[in-house]
Amino acid sequence: MRIVILDGYTINPGDLNWKAFEQLGDLQVYDRTPVEQVTERAAGAEILLTNKTKITAAVINALPSLKYIGELATGFDNVDIKAAAERGIPVCNVPGYSTLSVAQLTMALILELIYKTGKRSDEAREGGWARSKDFCYGHAGLFELQGKTLALIGLGQIGAAVAKLGMAFGMKVIASVRNPSKYTIEGVSFVSREACFSQADFLSLHCPLTDDTRQMVNASLINTMKPSAYIINTARGALINEKELAEALNNKRIAGAALDVLSAEPPAADNPLLKADDCIIMPHIAWATKEARERLLDESVKNIEAFLKGDKRNVVNSPS
């Protein structure tokens, strides 16, 4: 059984191992695979694994030996699942592996927006504190989370975990979801998307990218927000109209934003958010704790083992 991993570096930069995969077959791991080399490197593979490398219909149809595609992630929009289904090839993902890690960073970003710890530390190291006439300085504008409104767009596993953390800080939690009757999280009030924007002290995005949610954070809804409000995005970059958010930040329409994802990654050097005022940019690392990556590999192995036994596990398409 030939197994090929097209882009293993971000999942395992050297602090984990591939032993469990090696026990399943002849394993070849590439750190990264340019799009023009995907077919060549995947040639002869029966099991093909990808994290972000695109597996198109053309690639799938050029690989006669291919029997299984594994997504080393939760999202699977980089794989043509329809073309795979037409070939009878299951595509399996790994849901939920990063829930705790993403929720953890979401709260870290909220706290960073309040305290600006990086900026304050830099100022102290550069002599600002040493020059101060008082024992402390730069504390104007600090506030507590107790009683503030945390508005969540989406309440899946990650959104629910963030809701619980927010309530632990004493925050009022509201959420916008498509079908509130499916959710039973004590303490969360369900409101419209528009109400989330207008009532939020902190608006945090935890929804999938769909036609309905693409660029939903735009000038129209941002203009309904409090000037003191903040936006946090640890979901998908394309949920935000980046030009319009940058303009809102630069014009002080809202207080700030903290983003772990952008619409293109790595971003273009001229992405307006990279130079926007009061905007924290993280390089898409919310998912990447060691524990989360260990779970990702463990669950991927279990997906393959189920496939080899003829069972279905985390199959996202309908292979014929």
Summary of the structure (lengths in Angstrom):
residues: 320
radius of gyration: 22.0
end to end distance: 21.9
largest distance: 74.1
contacts: 1014
relative contact order: 0.14
helix: 34%
strand: 16%
